[in-house]
């Protein structure tokens, strides 16, 4: 039996009609285009990070992508400079 490639697509279908007005999504499966029940998702600015009560997922992701990765890059530059000095001797 030949296998069919299946793909899942997350589709934004609108907003919930309540005070919070959260976005609603469905998952659509191809090739038969069956879809799940609609769900609402909590935004990263409203998702708490365990152990960090004064932060949220959006703030921590921003810090990770903008600062921690930059620190790693500086560390790698220092590390490569130390290796360069080691091999010059």
Secondary structure, DSSP 8 states (H G I E B T S, - for coil): ------EEEEEEEEE-SSSS--EEEEEEEETTTEE---EE---GGG-EETTEEEEEHHHHHHHIIIIIHHHHHHHHHHHHHHHHHHHH-
